[in-house]
Amino acid sequence: MINNKINIAVVGLGQVGNYLLNELITKKKDIELKTGKKIQIVAISARNKNKKRKFKINKSIFFQNPLDIFKKKKIDILFEAIGQSDGVSKKIVETALKNKIHVVTPNKALISKHGDFLSYLAEKNHVNLEFEASVAGGIPILRTIKEGLATNKLNKVYGILNGTCNYILSEMEKTRDSFSIVLKKAQDLGYAEPGNPKLDLNGYDAFAKIRILSSLAFNKKISKNKCLMEGIENIEYKDIEIASQLNFRIKLLGITEIINGELFERVHPALVNKDTYIGNVNGVMNAVIVEGLPVGESVLQGEGAGPGATSSALMSDLLSILRGNIKYPFGLPDFKRQNPISYNQKLSSNSLYLRLEVKDKSGVLSEITKLLANNRISIQRVIQIPNHKKKSASIVIITHKSLEFRSQNLINSLKKNKNVLKKPVLIRLF
């Protein structure tokens, strides 16, 4: 960066990129006041130059091919807001870092997959790779872990990390509408992708964030191990209603912790007590809880979906760079971060919520309880809800704690049972 004039490029002008561009333009004076630096946007890039956007773009600095920016413009800071885990996103970020250009990105897919390599490049070239916006929207959780809790020994991080899923589950509880109706509402409001929201709903989005949190919290390389990942696609209003009667709510949780020196990461729906803090985080809100010593428990909550919250985090990263804070992307030098040892998830244990749709005839319940006994899973509570018109019944079972491999064996046995009409619903208690 030369003197106090900073050249900025923004690549990707979707919801986030377009909103960010407007923020950069309208807040130039505020940025200069707080950092002493004058920013100027000298390049922008997107697939479609003429697409109708909420905020106006300067077409005179538009580049159809973002890689041409490096040949024709002197850039100090580049914002990557395309969102791919590979392809052009990786190429742009990699090229920028090699050319000693600071990079700011909200791209959790890219960081969770290639963060170690990109971090190494940033360190090698003495520039910043900032990705605060990749996890939990506007909540400054990454900076809190890297700086505010830097001297603490952290052992667990968990929370609600996907605003789309949290909105859908909260709205289903409030309106009693079906999953598909609420998903459409989320898409109309811009909380879910209008085309294919699969990566939000299947747990992948939250899992990418968990991998980033694990690396930062526990000073490890990003885990590459196969882990437990489930989404909310199979949750029905019936499950939300029954959970409520039992004083629970269903939340999609991301959880990472160190158990006996081994890393245990997972994302799945969970029944959480209505009386807990996490059980009362609703709508598009995210919440992250960090446990460690000597700090104890730290809680951060804020909006986790939408371009406003994401842009807030991107601007925070920008100001950090403008103030001259050159730092390790993951808090430690690359060579000091060790590969994590993976915990055997089959040995984890949870109480379970099981919902089975079965034929309404005598002997079915005893048949099911026998299967649980064979898998050494003990029952805490049973609820039967008959449907006389369809000659079927819903059986809801809450179990005592059981090992993960036993619960999976049970599900496989239930799927084969001729009296079980649909795929069983399993939700872990937290």
TORKOL-4160 file (C-alpha; in steps of 0.2 Angstrom, whole numbers, padded with zeros to 4 digits, m for minus):
430
<pt num="1" X="0000" Y="0000" Z="0000"/>
<pt num="2" X="0007" Y="0017" Z="m0005"/>
<pt num="3" X="0005" Y="0032" Z="0006"/>
<pt num="4" X="m0013" Y="0034" Z="0011"/>
<pt num="5" X="m0021" Y="0030" Z="m0006"/>
<pt num="6" X="m0028" Y="0012" Z="m0007"/>
<pt num="7" X="m0034" Y="0004" Z="m0023"/>
<pt num="8" X="m0048" Y="m0009" Z="m0021"/>
<pt num="9" X="m0055" Y="m0022" Z="m0032"/>
<pt num="10" X="m0072" Y="m0031" Z="m0029"/>
<pt num="11" X="m0074" Y="m0048" Z="m0038"/>
<pt num="12" X="m0092" Y="m0055" Z="m0038"/>
<pt num="13" X="m0107" Y="m0044" Z="m0038"/>
<pt num="14" X="m0121" Y="m0055" Z="m0031"/>
<pt num="15" X="m0131" Y="m0050" Z="m0016"/>
<pt num="16" X="m0116" Y="m0048" Z="m0005"/>
<pt num="17" X="m0104" Y="m0041" Z="m0018"/>
<pt num="18" X="m0116" Y="m0028" Z="m0023"/>
<pt num="19" X="m0121" Y="m0023" Z="m0006"/>
<pt num="20" X="m0102" Y="m0022" Z="m0001"/>
<pt num="21" X="m0098" Y="m0011" Z="m0016"/>
<pt num="22" X="m0112" Y="0001" Z="m0011"/>
<pt num="23" X="m0105" Y="0001" Z="0007"/>
<pt num="24" X="m0087" Y="0005" Z="0001"/>
<pt num="25" X="m0093" Y="0020" Z="m0010"/>
<pt num="26" X="m0105" Y="0028" Z="0003"/>
<pt num="27" X="m0093" Y="0026" Z="0018"/>
<pt num="28" X="m0077" Y="0032" Z="0011"/>
<pt num="29" X="m0076" Y="0047" Z="0022"/>
<pt num="30" X="m0080" Y="0037" Z="0038"/>
<pt num="31" X="m0066" Y="0024" Z="0033"/>
<pt num="32" X="m0053" Y="0038" Z="0030"/>
<pt num="33" X="m0058" Y="0046" Z="0047"/>
<pt num="34" X="m0055" Y="0030" Z="0056"/>
<pt num="35" X="m0040" Y="0024" Z="0047"/>
<pt num="36" X="m0031" Y="0039" Z="0039"/>
<pt num="37" X="m0033" Y="0030" Z="0022"/>
<pt num="38" X="m0042" Y="0035" Z="0006"/>
<pt num="39" X="m0049" Y="0020" Z="m0003"/>
<pt num="40" X="m0054" Y="0020" Z="m0021"/>
<pt num="41" X="m0062" Y="0006" Z="m0031"/>
<pt num="42" X="m0052" Y="0004" Z="m0047"/>
<pt num="43" X="m0059" Y="m0013" Z="m0053"/>
<pt num="44" X="m0075" Y="m0023" Z="m0052"/>
<pt num="45" X="m0080" Y="m0040" Z="m0060"/>
<pt num="46" X="m0095" Y="m0051" Z="m0062"/>
<pt num="47" X="m0102" Y="m0063" Z="m0075"/>
<pt num="48" X="m0115" Y="m0051" Z="m0081"/>
<pt num="49" X="m0111" Y="m0032" Z="m0084"/>
<pt num="50" X="m0128" Y="m0027" Z="m0088"/>
<pt num="51" X="m0138" Y="m0037" Z="m0075"/>
<pt num="52" X="m0150" Y="m0026" Z="m0065"/>
<pt num="53" X="m0144" Y="m0023" Z="m0048"/>
<pt num="54" X="m0150" Y="m0014" Z="m0032"/>
<pt num="55" X="m0135" Y="m0002" Z="m0032"/>
<pt num="56" X="m0127" Y="0006" Z="m0047"/>
<pt num="57" X="m0110" Y="0000" Z="m0053"/>
<pt num="58" X="m0097" Y="0010" Z="m0063"/>
<pt num="59" X="m0096" Y="0001" Z="m0079"/>
<pt num="60" X="m0080" Y="0010" Z="m0084"/>
<pt num="61" X="m0070" Y="0000" Z="m0071"/>
<pt num="62" X="m0079" Y="m0017" Z="m0075"/>
<pt num="63" X="m0069" Y="m0032" Z="m0080"/>
<pt num="64" X="m0077" Y="m0047" Z="m0088"/>
<pt num="65" X="m0062" Y="m0058" Z="m0084"/>
<pt num="66" X="m0057" Y="m0055" Z="m0066"/>
<pt num="67" X="m0039" Y="m0061" Z="m0070"/>
<pt num="68" X="m0037" Y="m0046" Z="m0081"/>
<pt num="69" X="m0037" Y="m0035" Z="m0066"/>
<pt num="70" X="m0020" Y="m0040" Z="m0061"/>
<pt num="71" X="m0013" Y="m0036" Z="m0078"/>
<pt num="72" X="m0021" Y="m0019" Z="m0080"/>
<pt num="73" X="m0023" Y="m0012" Z="m0062"/>
<pt num="74" X="m0012" Y="m0009" Z="m0047"/>
<pt num="75" X="m0022" Y="m0017" Z="m0033"/>
<pt num="76" X="m0019" Y="m0016" Z="m0014"/>
<pt num="77" X="m0034" Y="m0025" Z="m0007"/>
<pt num="78" X="m0045" Y="m0038" Z="m0016"/>
<pt num="79" X="m0063" Y="m0043" Z="m0011"/>
<pt num="80" X="m0068" Y="m0060" Z="m0017"/>
<pt num="81" X="m0087" Y="m0063" Z="m0016"/>
<pt num="82" X="m0090" Y="m0076" Z="m0030"/>
<pt num="83" X="m0092" Y="m0091" Z="m0017"/>
<pt num="84" X="m0085" Y="m0106" Z="m0026"/>
<pt num="85" X="m0074" Y="m0118" Z="m0017"/>
<pt num="86" X="m0063" Y="m0120" Z="m0032"/>
<pt num="87" X="m0062" Y="m0113" Z="m0050"/>
<pt num="88" X="m0061" Y="m0095" Z="m0052"/>
<pt num="89" X="m0063" Y="m0091" Z="m0034"/>
<pt num="90" X="m0047" Y="m0101" Z="m0029"/>
<pt num="91" X="m0038" Y="m0094" Z="m0044"/>
<pt num="92" X="m0041" Y="m0076" Z="m0040"/>
<pt num="93" X="m0037" Y="m0077" Z="m0022"/>
<pt num="94" X="m0021" Y="m0087" Z="m0026"/>
<pt num="95" X="m0016" Y="m0075" Z="m0039"/>
<pt num="96" X="m0019" Y="m0060" Z="m0027"/>
<pt num="97" X="m0009" Y="m0067" Z="m0013"/>
<pt num="98" X="0006" Y="m0072" Z="m0024"/>
<pt num="99" X="0006" Y="m0054" Z="m0030"/>
<pt num="100" X="0006" Y="m0047" Z="m0012"/>
<pt num="101" X="m0012" Y="m0041" Z="m0013"/>
<pt num="102" X="m0022" Y="m0042" Z="0003"/>
<pt num="103" X="m0038" Y="m0053" Z="0001"/>
<pt num="104" X="m0054" Y="m0052" Z="0010"/>
<pt num="105" X="m0068" Y="m0065" Z="0007"/>
<pt num="106" X="m0084" Y="m0072" Z="0015"/>
<pt num="107" X="m0081" Y="m0088" Z="0005"/>
<pt num="108" X="m0082" Y="m0102" Z="0018"/>
<pt num="109" X="m0082" Y="m0116" Z="0005"/>
<pt num="110" X="m0065" Y="m0110" Z="m0001"/>
<pt num="111" X="m0057" Y="m0107" Z="0016"/>
<pt num="112" X="m0063" Y="m0124" Z="0023"/>
<pt num="113" X="m0056" Y="m0133" Z="0008"/>
<pt num="114" X="m0040" Y="m0123" Z="0004"/>
<pt num="115" X="m0038" Y="m0112" Z="0019"/>
<pt num="116" X="m0021" Y="m0120" Z="0024"/>
<pt num="117" X="m0013" Y="m0117" Z="0007"/>
<pt num="118" X="m0020" Y="m0100" Z="0005"/>
<pt num="119" X="m0014" Y="m0096" Z="0023"/>
<pt num="120" X="0003" Y="m0102" Z="0019"/>
<pt num="121" X="0003" Y="m0090" Z="0003"/>
<pt num="122" X="m0002" Y="m0075" Z="0013"/>
<pt num="123" X="0011" Y="m0078" Z="0026"/>
<pt num="124" X="0025" Y="m0081" Z="0013"/>
<pt num="125" X="0020" Y="m0064" Z="0004"/>
<pt num="126" X="0017" Y="m0054" Z="0020"/>
<pt num="127" X="m0001" Y="m0050" Z="0017"/>
<pt num="128" X="m0017" Y="m0053" Z="0025"/>
<pt num="129" X="m0030" Y="m0066" Z="0021"/>
<pt num="130" X="m0046" Y="m0061" Z="0030"/>
<pt num="131" X="m0062" Y="m0071" Z="0031"/>
<pt num="132" X="m0072" Y="m0065" Z="0046"/>
<pt num="133" X="m0087" Y="m0065" Z="0036"/>
<pt num="134" X="m0086" Y="m0083" Z="0032"/>
<pt num="135" X="m0093" Y="m0089" Z="0049"/>
<pt num="136" X="m0109" Y="m0082" Z="0057"/>
<pt num="137" X="m0112" Y="m0067" Z="0047"/>
<pt num="138" X="m0110" Y="m0051" Z="0057"/>
<pt num="139" X="m0104" Y="m0059" Z="0073"/>
<pt num="140" X="m0085" Y="m0056" Z="0075"/>
<pt num="141" X="m0082" Y="m0074" Z="0081"/>
<pt num="142" X="m0066" Y="m0077" Z="0072"/>
<pt num="143" X="m0058" Y="m0061" Z="0078"/>
<pt num="144" X="m0064" Y="m0065" Z="0096"/>
<pt num="145" X="m0055" Y="m0082" Z="0095"/>
<pt num="146" X="m0040" Y="m0076" Z="0087"/>
<pt num="147" X="m0037" Y="m0060" Z="0097"/>
<pt num="148" X="m0050" Y="m0058" Z="0112"/>
<pt num="149" X="m0048" Y="m0076" Z="0118"/>
<pt num="150" X="m0030" Y="m0079" Z="0111"/>
<pt num="151" X="m0022" Y="m0084" Z="0128"/>
<pt num="152" X="m0036" Y="m0096" Z="0133"/>
<pt num="153" X="m0036" Y="m0115" Z="0130"/>
<pt num="154" X="m0052" Y="m0118" Z="0121"/>
<pt num="155" X="m0060" Y="m0136" Z="0121"/>
<pt num="156" X="m0077" Y="m0133" Z="0113"/>
<pt num="157" X="m0086" Y="m0122" Z="0101"/>
<pt num="158" X="m0104" Y="m0125" Z="0096"/>
<pt num="159" X="m0120" Y="m0115" Z="0091"/>
<pt num="160" X="m0132" Y="m0111" Z="0077"/>
<pt num="161" X="m0122" Y="m0107" Z="0062"/>
<pt num="162" X="m0134" Y="m0106" Z="0048"/>
<pt num="163" X="m0147" Y="m0093" Z="0048"/>
<pt num="164" X="m0157" Y="m0100" Z="0034"/>
<pt num="165" X="m0160" Y="m0117" Z="0043"/>
<pt num="166" X="m0164" Y="m0108" Z="0060"/>
<pt num="167" X="m0177" Y="m0097" Z="0051"/>
<pt num="168" X="m0185" Y="m0112" Z="0043"/>
<pt num="169" X="m0187" Y="m0121" Z="0059"/>
<pt num="170" X="m0192" Y="m0106" Z="0069"/>
<pt num="171" X="m0205" Y="m0101" Z="0056"/>
<pt num="172" X="m0212" Y="m0119" Z="0055"/>
<pt num="173" X="m0215" Y="m0119" Z="0074"/>
<pt num="174" X="m0223" Y="m0102" Z="0074"/>
<pt num="175" X="m0234" Y="m0104" Z="0058"/>
<pt num="176" X="m0237" Y="m0123" Z="0058"/>
<pt num="177" X="m0233" Y="m0122" Z="0040"/>
<pt num="178" X="m0224" Y="m0137" Z="0031"/>
<pt num="179" X="m0206" Y="m0137" Z="0027"/>
<pt num="180" X="m0209" Y="m0133" Z="0008"/>
<pt num="181" X="m0220" Y="m0118" Z="0012"/>
<pt num="182" X="m0208" Y="m0110" Z="0024"/>
<pt num="183" X="m0193" Y="m0114" Z="0012"/>
<pt num="184" X="m0202" Y="m0104" Z="m0001"/>
<pt num="185" X="m0205" Y="m0090" Z="0011"/>
<pt num="186" X="m0186" Y="m0090" Z="0015"/>
<pt num="187" X="m0182" Y="m0089" Z="m0003"/>
<pt num="188" X="m0193" Y="m0075" Z="m0006"/>
<pt num="189" X="m0186" Y="m0065" Z="0008"/>
<pt num="190" X="m0168" Y="m0068" Z="0002"/>
<pt num="191" X="m0163" Y="m0080" Z="0017"/>
<pt num="192" X="m0161" Y="m0095" Z="0005"/>
<pt num="193" X="m0154" Y="m0097" Z="m0012"/>
<pt num="194" X="m0169" Y="m0095" Z="m0025"/>
<pt num="195" X="m0162" Y="m0109" Z="m0036"/>
<pt num="196" X="m0154" Y="m0123" Z="m0026"/>
<pt num="197" X="m0153" Y="m0120" Z="m0007"/>
<pt num="198" X="m0146" Y="m0138" Z="m0004"/>
<pt num="199" X="m0130" Y="m0133" Z="0003"/>
<pt num="200" X="m0139" Y="m0123" Z="0017"/>
<pt num="201" X="m0152" Y="m0137" Z="0020"/>
<pt num="202" X="m0141" Y="m0152" Z="0020"/>
<pt num="203" X="m0129" Y="m0146" Z="0033"/>
<pt num="204" X="m0114" Y="m0142" Z="0022"/>
<pt num="205" X="m0114" Y="m0123" Z="0024"/>
<pt num="206" X="m0113" Y="m0125" Z="0043"/>
<pt num="207" X="m0100" Y="m0139" Z="0042"/>
<pt num="208" X="m0088" Y="m0128" Z="0032"/>
<pt num="209" X="m0090" Y="m0115" Z="0046"/>
<pt num="210" X="m0086" Y="m0129" Z="0059"/>
<pt num="211" X="m0070" Y="m0134" Z="0050"/>
<pt num="212" X="m0064" Y="m0116" Z="0050"/>
<pt num="213" X="m0069" Y="m0114" Z="0069"/>
<pt num="214" X="m0060" Y="m0130" Z="0073"/>
<pt num="215" X="m0044" Y="m0124" Z="0065"/>
<pt num="216" X="m0044" Y="m0107" Z="0074"/>
<pt num="217" X="m0050" Y="m0113" Z="0091"/>
<pt num="218" X="m0038" Y="m0128" Z="0093"/>
<pt num="219" X="m0023" Y="m0122" Z="0083"/>
<pt num="220" X="m0025" Y="m0136" Z="0070"/>
<pt num="221" X="m0024" Y="m0138" Z="0051"/>
<pt num="222" X="m0041" Y="m0139" Z="0043"/>
<pt num="223" X="m0048" Y="m0157" Z="0046"/>
<pt num="224" X="m0050" Y="m0167" Z="0030"/>
<pt num="225" X="m0059" Y="m0182" Z="0039"/>
<pt num="226" X="m0076" Y="m0188" Z="0035"/>
<pt num="227" X="m0088" Y="m0183" Z="0049"/>
<pt num="228" X="m0106" Y="m0183" Z="0054"/>
<pt num="229" X="m0116" Y="m0171" Z="0044"/>
<pt num="230" X="m0135" Y="m0171" Z="0043"/>
<pt num="231" X="m0147" Y="m0157" Z="0038"/>
<pt num="232" X="m0165" Y="m0152" Z="0041"/>
<pt num="233" X="m0173" Y="m0158" Z="0025"/>
<pt num="234" X="m0182" Y="m0173" Z="0033"/>
<pt num="235" X="m0189" Y="m0163" Z="0048"/>
<pt num="236" X="m0208" Y="m0162" Z="0048"/>
<pt num="237" X="m0220" Y="m0150" Z="0057"/>
<pt num="238" X="m0225" Y="m0166" Z="0067"/>
<pt num="239" X="m0208" Y="m0167" Z="0074"/>
<pt num="240" X="m0207" Y="m0149" Z="0079"/>
<pt num="241" X="m0225" Y="m0151" Z="0088"/>
<pt num="242" X="m0220" Y="m0166" Z="0097"/>
<pt num="243" X="m0203" Y="m0159" Z="0103"/>
<pt num="244" X="m0213" Y="m0143" Z="0109"/>
<pt num="245" X="m0224" Y="m0154" Z="0120"/>
<pt num="246" X="m0209" Y="m0162" Z="0127"/>
<pt num="247" X="m0202" Y="m0144" Z="0131"/>
<pt num="248" X="m0189" Y="m0145" Z="0117"/>
<pt num="249" X="m0185" Y="m0136" Z="0101"/>
<pt num="250" X="m0176" Y="m0143" Z="0086"/>
<pt num="251" X="m0161" Y="m0133" Z="0080"/>
<pt num="252" X="m0147" Y="m0137" Z="0068"/>
<pt num="253" X="m0131" Y="m0136" Z="0078"/>
<pt num="254" X="m0113" Y="m0136" Z="0073"/>
<pt num="255" X="m0102" Y="m0143" Z="0086"/>
<pt num="256" X="m0083" Y="m0145" Z="0087"/>
<pt num="257" X="m0073" Y="m0151" Z="0103"/>
<pt num="258" X="m0057" Y="m0159" Z="0109"/>
<pt num="259" X="m0060" Y="m0176" Z="0117"/>
<pt num="260" X="m0044" Y="m0184" Z="0125"/>
<pt num="261" X="m0034" Y="m0174" Z="0112"/>
<pt num="262" X="m0044" Y="m0179" Z="0097"/>
<pt num="263" X="m0055" Y="m0168" Z="0086"/>
<pt num="264" X="m0074" Y="m0172" Z="0086"/>
<pt num="265" X="m0084" Y="m0161" Z="0073"/>
<pt num="266" X="m0102" Y="m0163" Z="0068"/>
<pt num="267" X="m0117" Y="m0155" Z="0061"/>
<pt num="268" X="m0135" Y="m0161" Z="0064"/>
<pt num="269" X="m0152" Y="m0157" Z="0070"/>
<pt num="270" X="m0154" Y="m0158" Z="0089"/>
<pt num="271" X="m0167" Y="m0157" Z="0102"/>
<pt num="272" X="m0162" Y="m0143" Z="0114"/>
<pt num="273" X="m0172" Y="m0138" Z="0130"/>
<pt num="274" X="m0183" Y="m0123" Z="0128"/>
<pt num="275" X="m0176" Y="m0116" Z="0144"/>
<pt num="276" X="m0158" Y="m0115" Z="0138"/>
<pt num="277" X="m0150" Y="m0100" Z="0129"/>
<pt num="278" X="m0148" Y="m0109" Z="0113"/>
<pt num="279" X="m0166" Y="m0115" Z="0113"/>
<pt num="280" X="m0171" Y="m0097" Z="0112"/>
<pt num="281" X="m0161" Y="m0091" Z="0097"/>
<pt num="282" X="m0174" Y="m0089" Z="0083"/>
<pt num="283" X="m0176" Y="m0082" Z="0066"/>
<pt num="284" X="m0161" Y="m0079" Z="0055"/>
<pt num="285" X="m0150" Y="m0076" Z="0071"/>
<pt num="286" X="m0134" Y="m0086" Z="0074"/>
<pt num="287" X="m0126" Y="m0089" Z="0090"/>
<pt num="288" X="m0109" Y="m0096" Z="0095"/>
<pt num="289" X="m0104" Y="m0102" Z="0112"/>
<pt num="290" X="m0086" Y="m0105" Z="0116"/>
<pt num="291" X="m0080" Y="m0115" Z="0131"/>
<pt num="292" X="m0062" Y="m0113" Z="0138"/>
<pt num="293" X="m0050" Y="m0110" Z="0152"/>
<pt num="294" X="m0049" Y="m0098" Z="0161"/>
<pt num="295" X="m0063" Y="m0088" Z="0152"/>
<pt num="296" X="m0076" Y="m0101" Z="0155"/>
<pt num="297" X="m0091" Y="m0099" Z="0143"/>
<pt num="298" X="m0092" Y="m0085" Z="0130"/>
<pt num="299" X="m0108" Y="m0082" Z="0120"/>
<pt num="300" X="m0109" Y="m0071" Z="0104"/>
<pt num="301" X="m0126" Y="m0069" Z="0095"/>
<pt num="302" X="m0131" Y="m0059" Z="0079"/>
<pt num="303" X="m0139" Y="m0060" Z="0062"/>
<pt num="304" X="m0131" Y="m0074" Z="0052"/>
<pt num="305" X="m0140" Y="m0072" Z="0035"/>
<pt num="306" X="m0141" Y="m0058" Z="0022"/>
<pt num="307" X="m0129" Y="m0046" Z="0013"/>
<pt num="308" X="m0130" Y="m0033" Z="0027"/>
<pt num="309" X="m0123" Y="m0044" Z="0041"/>
<pt num="310" X="m0110" Y="m0051" Z="0029"/>
<pt num="311" X="m0104" Y="m0034" Z="0023"/>
<pt num="312" X="m0102" Y="m0028" Z="0041"/>
<pt num="313" X="m0089" Y="m0042" Z="0044"/>
<pt num="314" X="m0081" Y="m0038" Z="0027"/>
<pt num="315" X="m0079" Y="m0020" Z="0032"/>
<pt num="316" X="m0072" Y="m0025" Z="0048"/>
<pt num="317" X="m0058" Y="m0035" Z="0040"/>
<pt num="318" X="m0055" Y="m0020" Z="0028"/>
<pt num="319" X="m0052" Y="m0008" Z="0042"/>
<pt num="320" X="m0041" Y="m0021" Z="0051"/>
<pt num="321" X="m0029" Y="m0021" Z="0035"/>
<pt num="322" X="m0030" Y="m0002" Z="0033"/>
<pt num="323" X="m0024" Y="0000" Z="0051"/>
<pt num="324" X="m0008" Y="m0010" Z="0047"/>
<pt num="325" X="m0013" Y="m0026" Z="0056"/>
<pt num="326" X="m0003" Y="m0039" Z="0047"/>
<pt num="327" X="m0006" Y="m0056" Z="0055"/>
<pt num="328" X="m0007" Y="m0075" Z="0053"/>
<pt num="329" X="m0024" Y="m0080" Z="0045"/>
<pt num="330" X="m0027" Y="m0094" Z="0058"/>
<pt num="331" X="m0019" Y="m0085" Z="0073"/>
<pt num="332" X="m0003" Y="m0096" Z="0072"/>
<pt num="333" X="0011" Y="m0098" Z="0059"/>
<pt num="334" X="0007" Y="m0111" Z="0047"/>
<pt num="335" X="0022" Y="m0123" Z="0052"/>
<pt num="336" X="0016" Y="m0123" Z="0070"/>
<pt num="337" X="m0002" Y="m0129" Z="0066"/>
<pt num="338" X="m0003" Y="m0148" Z="0067"/>
<pt num="339" X="m0014" Y="m0160" Z="0058"/>
<pt num="340" X="m0029" Y="m0165" Z="0069"/>
<pt num="341" X="m0032" Y="m0183" Z="0076"/>
<pt num="342" X="m0050" Y="m0188" Z="0072"/>
<pt num="343" X="m0061" Y="m0194" Z="0086"/>
<pt num="344" X="m0070" Y="m0210" Z="0082"/>
<pt num="345" X="m0088" Y="m0204" Z="0081"/>
<pt num="346" X="m0095" Y="m0221" Z="0082"/>
<pt num="347" X="m0090" Y="m0221" Z="0101"/>
<pt num="348" X="m0100" Y="m0204" Z="0104"/>
<pt num="349" X="m0116" Y="m0206" Z="0114"/>
<pt num="350" X="m0133" Y="m0196" Z="0114"/>
<pt num="351" X="m0150" Y="m0198" Z="0120"/>
<pt num="352" X="m0161" Y="m0200" Z="0104"/>
<pt num="353" X="m0178" Y="m0194" Z="0098"/>
<pt num="354" X="m0185" Y="m0208" Z="0086"/>
<pt num="355" X="m0201" Y="m0206" Z="0076"/>
<pt num="356" X="m0208" Y="m0221" Z="0067"/>
<pt num="357" X="m0223" Y="m0222" Z="0056"/>
<pt num="358" X="m0230" Y="m0239" Z="0058"/>
<pt num="359" X="m0244" Y="m0250" Z="0054"/>
<pt num="360" X="m0258" Y="m0249" Z="0067"/>
<pt num="361" X="m0259" Y="m0267" Z="0073"/>
<pt num="362" X="m0255" Y="m0277" Z="0088"/>
<pt num="363" X="m0237" Y="m0283" Z="0092"/>
<pt num="364" X="m0229" Y="m0269" Z="0082"/>
<pt num="365" X="m0223" Y="m0259" Z="0097"/>
<pt num="366" X="m0216" Y="m0275" Z="0106"/>
<pt num="367" X="m0207" Y="m0279" Z="0090"/>
<pt num="368" X="m0199" Y="m0262" Z="0090"/>
<pt num="369" X="m0194" Y="m0262" Z="0108"/>
<pt num="370" X="m0186" Y="m0279" Z="0105"/>
<pt num="371" X="m0175" Y="m0271" Z="0092"/>
<pt num="372" X="m0170" Y="m0257" Z="0104"/>
<pt num="373" X="m0166" Y="m0270" Z="0117"/>
<pt num="374" X="m0156" Y="m0280" Z="0104"/>
<pt num="375" X="m0145" Y="m0265" Z="0101"/>
<pt num="376" X="m0144" Y="m0261" Z="0120"/>
<pt num="377" X="m0153" Y="m0245" Z="0119"/>
<pt num="378" X="m0165" Y="m0242" Z="0133"/>
<pt num="379" X="m0181" Y="m0232" Z="0132"/>
<pt num="380" X="m0185" Y="m0217" Z="0143"/>
<pt num="381" X="m0202" Y="m0212" Z="0136"/>
<pt num="382" X="m0214" Y="m0218" Z="0123"/>
<pt num="383" X="m0228" Y="m0209" Z="0114"/>
<pt num="384" X="m0241" Y="m0217" Z="0103"/>
<pt num="385" X="m0252" Y="m0206" Z="0091"/>
<pt num="386" X="m0264" Y="m0217" Z="0081"/>
<pt num="387" X="m0271" Y="m0212" Z="0064"/>
<pt num="388" X="m0287" Y="m0223" Z="0062"/>
<pt num="389" X="m0291" Y="m0217" Z="0045"/>
<pt num="390" X="m0275" Y="m0222" Z="0038"/>
<pt num="391" X="m0273" Y="m0238" Z="0049"/>
<pt num="392" X="m0256" Y="m0232" Z="0055"/>
<pt num="393" X="m0248" Y="m0224" Z="0070"/>
<pt num="394" X="m0234" Y="m0213" Z="0075"/>
<pt num="395" X="m0223" Y="m0220" Z="0088"/>
<pt num="396" X="m0211" Y="m0208" Z="0097"/>
<pt num="397" X="m0197" Y="m0215" Z="0108"/>
<pt num="398" X="m0185" Y="m0205" Z="0118"/>
<pt num="399" X="m0170" Y="m0215" Z="0123"/>
<pt num="400" X="m0157" Y="m0215" Z="0137"/>
<pt num="401" X="m0139" Y="m0211" Z="0130"/>
<pt num="402" X="m0133" Y="m0224" Z="0118"/>
<pt num="403" X="m0117" Y="m0226" Z="0107"/>
<pt num="404" X="m0118" Y="m0219" Z="0090"/>
<pt num="405" X="m0114" Y="m0236" Z="0081"/>
<pt num="406" X="m0129" Y="m0244" Z="0090"/>
<pt num="407" X="m0141" Y="m0231" Z="0085"/>
<pt num="408" X="m0136" Y="m0232" Z="0067"/>
<pt num="409" X="m0138" Y="m0251" Z="0068"/>
<pt num="410" X="m0155" Y="m0249" Z="0075"/>
<pt num="411" X="m0160" Y="m0237" Z="0061"/>
<pt num="412" X="m0154" Y="m0250" Z="0048"/>
<pt num="413" X="m0164" Y="m0264" Z="0057"/>
<pt num="414" X="m0180" Y="m0252" Z="0057"/>
<pt num="415" X="m0178" Y="m0248" Z="0039"/>
<pt num="416" X="m0180" Y="m0267" Z="0035"/>
<pt num="417" X="m0195" Y="m0270" Z="0046"/>
<pt num="418" X="m0211" Y="m0273" Z="0036"/>
<pt num="419" X="m0222" Y="m0264" Z="0049"/>
<pt num="420" X="m0212" Y="m0248" Z="0047"/>
<pt num="421" X="m0220" Y="m0238" Z="0033"/>
<pt num="422" X="m0207" Y="m0223" Z="0031"/>
<pt num="423" X="m0189" Y="m0220" Z="0034"/>
<pt num="424" X="m0187" Y="m0217" Z="0053"/>
<pt num="425" X="m0183" Y="m0200" Z="0060"/>
<pt num="426" X="m0169" Y="m0199" Z="0072"/>
<pt num="427" X="m0164" Y="m0183" Z="0081"/>
<pt num="428" X="m0151" Y="m0182" Z="0094"/>
<pt num="429" X="m0154" Y="m0173" Z="0111"/>
<pt num="430" X="m0141" Y="m0160" Z="0116"/>
